[in-house]
Amino acid sequence: MTTPTMVEAVVAACLERLPALGPPPENEPWAAHSLTRGAAGIALAHVERAHQGACSWPAAHAWIVQACAGQVSASPNTGLFQGLPAIAFLLHATGGRYRGGLADIARPLADLVHQRATDAHARIIAGRPTEFREYDVFFGLTGLGALLLRLDPGGGALEHLLTALVALTRPVRVDGVWLPGWWVGHDPHRRRSAEFPGGHANLGMAHGITGPLALLALTARNGLTVDGHDEAIAAILAFLDDWRQDGPHGPWWPQWISRADHANARPSQTGPGRPSWCYGTPGIARAGQLAALATTNTTAQHAYETALAACLADPAQQNLITDPGLCHGAAGLYQTAWHAARDAAIPTLAAHLPQLADRLTRLAALPHEHGPGFLDGDAGTLLALHTLRRHVSDPPPASGWDACLLLT
């Protein structure tokens, strides 16, 4: 069983692996502004630690300065995890300490979101399939919406964005076949491949429809809705119901649906995959739970919570988690389960947290090659290790760092 002493030792080891302050590589100037694996993500870990009194605010400020160095991109290609939106998320996490910087960012950020939403509407009208970059958490409308929910929840940019996501959920007709509106024209690796002729529909939290579902649910829980909001949530939940598979160890969902899967009305995937935040039951179940809470659907809430509990109780699924990171590792699994347990109507989820803490602590203590970054590396693992100190009845992290994962 994990002890506080063990956690502190692993936290210290993660801190030792974080790099010293220094400029980004000359051939990667964008890395400073990267929440994925650059200075912005590492700065975020220091910000949360400063909130907790585990490091000084001047130390966190030094990392923030590095993250903001150079020309920060506000181009249409940027998203929550890169460029101006990533910096805005970082500054907001400090709890009002950089109001001037956020004020400077507000107009270009709103312009960026309006342009992205307008482009999405134009693509829908043209009848072209979408792509991950249009709507996903990392670079798409979902991630930008998570940011605006924190920065400017009552603004026109978020309303425009939500309208585009609602439109995304309406079916489209391609080659005489009705497909989900979020059907992408590429494969799960953003390429054109013979394995996915005609593209696919993705179910994961990172790149699939459960990311938009989580955002639509979170905005609804905050009283922010647009025309068709409830119908969009219902359409996604119905899709998840259609593709839920019932196995010997509980329900699970395929990672994606190909054209052949769609035609056959069954997935080619034969069993549950890795139980991670980005793909798999935990991320999907958290999004479904949030949607059930937003719509006061107690039946759906019970279904998603019991699905997650069954996943956490299955050693075969848990053994597929082999690295400590946030995206597809033990840190993301713990953070997802912790938030789900806080909102749960059933006590089973909280009962699984100790064994998840053991796995996270054990994997974080092992050598790895994922680097110091936020999404896969030590900064993100460090943040989840700090959550181990919290009871499910405690407030969420003060910086709100896990809002970029659409968990809260």
C-alpha positions as a printed Julia matrix, in Angstrom:
408×3 Matrix{Float64}:
   0.0     0.0     0.0
   1.28    3.45   -0.92
   2.4     5.55    2.06
   2.92    9.33    2.26
   6.66    8.71    2.54
   6.67    6.71   -0.69
   4.7     9.42   -2.5
   7.07   12.15   -1.3
  10.07   10.11   -2.5
   8.58    9.71   -5.95
   7.6    13.41   -6.07
  11.21   14.29   -5.25
  12.44   11.98   -8.03
  10.11   13.62  -10.57
  11.3    17.06   -9.49
  14.93   16.02   -9.97
  14.16   14.97  -13.54
  12.59   18.32  -14.45
  15.07   20.42  -16.43
  16.73   23.6   -15.27
  15.57   26.89  -16.73
  16.92   27.47  -20.2
  15.87   28.52  -23.7
  14.11   26.06  -26.01
  16.17   24.36  -28.75
  17.04   26.74  -31.58
  15.25   24.54  -34.09
  12.13   24.29  -31.86
  11.32   27.82  -30.66
   7.65   26.82  -30.38
   8.55   24.37  -27.59
   8.51   27.15  -25.0
   4.78   27.62  -25.63
   3.91   23.93  -25.66
   1.64   22.54  -22.96
   2.32   19.05  -24.29
   6.05   18.73  -23.67
   7.5    22.22  -23.4
   8.07   24.95  -20.86
   4.38   25.87  -20.55
   3.52   22.41  -19.23
   6.44   22.38  -16.81
   5.47   25.88  -15.65
   1.96   24.61  -14.96
   3.35   22.01  -12.55
   5.27   24.74  -10.7
   2.13   26.91  -10.56
   0.14   24.16   -8.84
   3.0    23.55   -6.43
   3.13   27.27   -5.65
  -0.6    27.24   -4.86
   0.11   24.42   -2.41
   3.09   26.17   -0.84
   5.43   23.44   -2.11
   7.5    25.96   -4.08
   7.72   29.76   -4.18
   5.8    31.98   -6.55
   9.07   33.55   -7.78
  10.19   30.05   -8.82
   6.92   29.53  -10.68
   7.23   33.02  -12.21
  10.64   32.17  -13.65
   9.11   29.25  -15.52
   6.16   31.37  -16.68
   8.58   33.93  -18.1
  10.37   31.18  -19.99
   7.1    29.78  -21.29
   6.1    33.22  -22.61
   9.44   33.97  -24.25
   9.65   34.82  -27.93
   6.88   35.21  -30.47
   3.78   33.42  -29.22
   1.66   32.21  -32.12
  -2.0    33.13  -32.44
  -2.31   31.53  -35.88
  -5.37   29.43  -36.82
  -3.27   26.3   -36.24
  -2.87   26.9   -32.51
  -4.99   25.23  -29.86
  -5.2    24.7   -26.13
  -1.92   22.79  -26.01
   0.17   25.15  -28.16
   0.74   28.84  -28.71
  -1.42   31.67  -27.37
  -4.2    29.46  -25.93
  -1.66   27.4   -23.97
  -0.15   30.56  -22.51
  -3.61   31.89  -21.65
  -4.41   28.64  -19.82
  -1.13   28.84  -17.92
  -1.63   32.47  -16.84
  -5.21   31.83  -15.74
  -4.01   28.92  -13.59
  -2.12   31.37  -11.38
  -5.37   32.64   -9.89
  -5.4    36.27  -11.02
  -1.7    37.03  -10.73
  -1.33   37.93  -14.41
  -4.48   39.89  -15.17
  -2.61   42.33  -17.42
  -1.23   39.56  -19.59
  -4.63   37.9   -19.84
  -6.23   41.22  -20.81
  -3.72   41.55  -23.66
  -4.56   38.04  -24.83
  -8.36   38.38  -24.72
  -8.98   40.01  -28.11
  -6.64   37.86  -30.26
  -7.92   34.75  -28.49
 -11.56   35.66  -29.18
 -10.69   36.44  -32.82
  -8.99   33.06  -33.14
 -12.02   31.2   -31.75
 -14.5    33.08  -33.92
 -12.42   32.24  -37.0
 -12.16   28.57  -36.06
 -15.92   28.32  -35.44
 -16.67   30.11  -38.71
 -14.35   27.72  -40.57
 -16.13   24.74  -38.99
 -19.54   26.01  -40.08
 -18.22   26.59  -43.63
 -16.83   23.06  -43.76
 -20.16   21.62  -42.61
 -22.07   23.61  -45.25
 -19.62   22.38  -47.92
 -20.32   18.8   -46.88
 -16.7    17.84  -46.28
 -15.7    15.39  -43.51
 -14.16   16.94  -40.43
 -10.71   16.23  -38.95
  -9.31   15.97  -35.44
  -7.71   19.41  -35.6
 -11.1    21.05  -36.09
 -12.77   19.78  -32.93
 -10.47   17.82  -30.58
  -9.07   18.66  -27.14
  -5.46   19.34  -28.1
  -5.84   21.69  -31.07
  -9.54   21.94  -31.82
 -12.7    23.64  -30.68
 -13.14   21.42  -27.63
  -9.85   22.49  -26.06
 -10.47   26.13  -26.92
 -13.9    25.82  -25.31
 -12.39   24.43  -22.12
 -10.16   27.52  -22.02
 -12.99   29.99  -22.64
 -15.14   28.31  -19.99
 -12.46   29.48  -17.54
 -11.54   32.81  -19.11
 -14.73   34.23  -20.62
 -17.74   31.97  -20.01
 -20.3    34.6   -20.93
 -18.55   35.81  -24.07
 -19.68   35.58  -27.67
 -16.67   33.5   -28.67
 -17.7    30.57  -26.47
 -21.29   30.81  -27.7
 -20.09   30.72  -31.32
 -17.84   27.76  -30.55
 -20.62   25.79  -28.85
 -22.91   26.42  -31.81
 -20.27   24.89  -34.08
 -19.91   21.83  -31.82
 -23.69   21.35  -31.77
 -23.67   21.44  -35.58
 -20.88   18.84  -35.53
 -23.21   16.32  -33.87
 -25.77   16.34  -36.69
 -25.54   13.4   -39.13
 -23.98   13.88  -42.56
 -24.65   11.97  -45.76
 -21.5    10.72  -47.49
 -21.66    8.56  -50.64
 -25.3     7.84  -49.93
 -24.63    6.72  -46.34
 -25.63    8.6   -43.19
 -22.66    9.0   -40.86
 -22.09   10.81  -37.54
 -21.3    14.47  -38.06
 -17.9    14.05  -36.4
 -16.81   11.43  -38.94
 -13.22   12.29  -39.93
 -11.81   11.69  -43.38
  -8.5    10.29  -42.13
  -7.33    7.37  -40.0
  -6.64    7.53  -36.22
  -3.09    8.74  -36.98
  -4.31   11.65  -39.15
  -3.2     9.91  -42.34
  -4.96    8.46  -45.36
  -4.56    4.69  -45.19
  -5.91    1.58  -46.85
  -6.98    0.28  -43.44
  -9.48    3.12  -43.05
 -10.97    3.82  -46.46
 -13.44    6.63  -46.0
 -12.09    7.6   -42.57
 -13.58    6.75  -39.19
 -15.53    7.95  -36.14
 -13.41    8.26  -33.01
 -14.77    7.65  -29.51
 -11.79    8.72  -27.37
 -11.62   11.73  -25.07
  -8.46   13.12  -26.7
  -9.51   13.04  -30.37
 -13.01   11.63  -30.38
 -16.57   12.7   -29.73
 -16.39   12.24  -25.96
 -14.22   15.37  -25.75
 -17.02   17.56  -27.19
 -19.5    15.65  -25.02
 -17.54   16.57  -21.9
 -17.38   20.24  -22.93
 -21.09   20.39  -23.76
 -21.81   18.83  -20.37
 -19.48   21.14  -18.45
 -20.91   24.26  -20.08
 -24.47   23.06  -19.42
 -23.62   22.43  -15.77
 -22.46   26.05  -15.65
 -25.73   27.28  -17.15
 -24.23   28.0   -20.57
 -26.18   26.49  -23.45
 -26.99   27.28  -27.09
 -29.82   26.19  -29.38
 -29.68   22.43  -29.82
 -27.35   21.91  -26.84
 -29.45   19.24  -25.11
 -30.16   17.49  -28.4
 -26.42   17.35  -29.17
 -25.69   15.74  -25.79
 -28.51   13.26  -26.36
 -27.21   12.38  -29.85
 -23.72   11.61  -28.55
 -25.06    9.56  -25.65
 -27.24    7.59  -28.07
 -24.17    6.91  -30.24
 -22.26    5.67  -27.2
 -25.2     3.46  -26.24
 -25.27    1.98  -29.74
 -21.57    1.1   -29.67
 -21.26   -0.05  -26.06
 -20.1    -3.64  -25.84
 -20.94   -5.87  -22.87
 -18.08   -8.16  -21.91
 -17.46  -10.58  -19.03
 -15.79   -7.78  -17.05
 -18.34   -5.09  -17.76
 -19.16   -2.66  -20.56
 -16.52   -1.24  -22.87
 -16.36    0.88  -26.02
 -14.26    0.52  -29.17
 -11.61    3.15  -29.79
 -13.02    3.97  -33.22
 -15.55    2.91  -35.86
 -14.45    2.27  -39.45
 -16.72    2.33  -42.49
 -16.8    -1.48  -42.37
 -17.7    -1.42  -38.68
 -20.45    1.07  -39.41
 -21.84   -1.05  -42.24
 -21.75   -4.19  -40.1
 -23.15   -2.41  -37.0
 -20.41   -3.97  -34.86
 -16.79   -3.07  -34.1
 -13.82   -5.02  -35.39
 -12.18   -4.48  -31.98
 -12.85   -7.62  -29.98
 -12.24   -6.48  -26.4
 -11.51   -3.48  -24.19
  -8.29   -1.61  -24.87
  -5.97    0.25  -22.54
  -8.01    1.96  -19.78
  -6.6     5.44  -20.26
  -7.79    9.03  -20.27
  -7.22    9.5   -24.0
  -8.92    6.31  -25.19
 -10.82    3.59  -23.41
 -13.46    3.28  -20.74
 -12.17    5.81  -18.15
 -12.25    8.89  -20.39
 -15.49    7.82  -22.07
 -17.13    7.02  -18.74
 -16.13   10.38  -17.23
 -17.59   12.24  -20.23
 -20.77   10.18  -20.0
 -21.0    10.79  -16.26
 -20.63   14.54  -16.79
 -23.36   14.47  -19.44
 -25.65   12.5   -17.13
 -25.06   15.02  -14.35
 -25.75   17.92  -16.71
 -29.06   16.41  -17.81
 -29.99   14.91  -14.39
 -30.18   11.46  -15.99
 -29.66    9.21  -12.99
 -29.98    6.03  -15.06
 -27.17    7.07  -17.38
 -25.06    8.26  -14.45
 -25.35    4.85  -12.78
 -24.5     3.1   -16.06
 -21.31    5.09  -16.67
 -20.15    4.91  -13.08
 -20.66    1.15  -12.9
 -18.87    0.74  -16.25
 -15.87    2.63  -14.87
 -15.95    0.65  -11.62
 -15.95   -2.64  -13.56
 -13.0    -1.45  -15.64
 -11.03   -0.5   -12.53
 -11.78   -3.9   -10.96
 -10.46   -5.86  -13.95
  -6.75   -6.75  -13.48
  -6.35   -7.6   -17.17
  -7.37   -4.09  -18.22
  -5.36   -2.4   -15.47
  -2.22   -4.32  -16.45
  -2.36   -2.62  -19.85
  -1.3     0.62  -18.12
   2.49    0.48  -18.24
   3.69    4.09  -18.05
   3.08    6.86  -15.53
   1.95    9.69  -17.81
  -1.29   11.63  -18.11
  -2.36   10.91  -21.67
  -2.39    7.13  -21.68
  -0.77    6.22  -18.38
  -1.39    5.83  -14.67
  -1.46    9.57  -13.91
  -4.31   10.22  -16.32
  -6.18    7.17  -15.1
  -5.88    8.27  -11.47
  -6.91   11.86  -12.18
  -9.91   10.7   -14.22
 -11.04    8.23  -11.56
 -10.53   10.78   -8.77
 -12.84   13.29  -10.43
 -15.39   10.62  -11.27
 -15.34    9.42   -7.64
 -15.94   12.98   -6.37
 -19.16   13.2    -8.42
 -20.24    9.58   -8.09
 -23.53    8.37   -6.68
 -21.94    4.98   -5.97
 -19.12    4.48   -3.43
 -17.32    1.84   -5.48
 -15.22    4.3    -7.47
 -13.58    5.84   -4.42
 -12.79    2.35   -3.13
 -10.6     1.76   -6.2
  -8.43    4.87   -5.69
  -5.9     3.22   -3.32
  -4.96    0.53   -5.84
  -4.73    3.15   -8.6
  -2.45    5.19   -6.32
  -0.25    2.15   -5.83
   0.11    1.65   -9.58
   0.84    5.33  -10.22
   3.46    5.5    -7.47
   5.15    2.3    -8.63
   5.29    3.3   -12.3
   6.41    6.86  -11.51
   9.35    5.48   -9.54
  10.65    3.53  -12.55
  13.04    4.99  -15.15
  11.3     6.08  -18.33
  12.04    7.86  -21.59
   9.05   10.17  -21.82
  10.91   13.33  -20.78
   9.85   16.13  -18.46
   6.72   17.3   -20.27
   3.15   17.66  -19.09
   1.18   15.24  -21.24
   3.42   12.17  -21.14
   6.3    13.12  -18.86
   7.28   14.02  -15.34
   5.43   17.35  -15.03
   2.05   15.7   -15.57
   2.93   12.72  -13.39
   4.01   15.11  -10.65
   0.66   16.89  -10.76
  -1.28   13.63  -10.42
   0.98   12.58   -7.54
  -0.06   15.75   -5.74
  -3.69   14.64   -6.18
  -2.83   11.47   -4.26
  -2.66   13.65   -1.16
  -6.29   14.71   -1.58
  -9.39   12.95   -0.35
 -12.31   12.79   -2.77
 -14.15   15.25   -0.53
 -11.34   17.8    -0.87
 -11.49   20.66   -3.38
  -9.94   20.04   -6.82
  -6.44   21.35   -7.6
  -6.22   25.09   -6.98
  -4.71   25.86  -10.38
  -7.41   23.96  -12.25
  -4.65   22.31  -14.3
  -6.77   19.25  -15.15
  -9.42   21.4   -16.84
  -7.31   21.04  -19.99
  -8.19   17.33  -19.89
 -11.94   18.15  -19.74
 -12.19   16.37  -16.39
 -13.67   19.33  -14.54
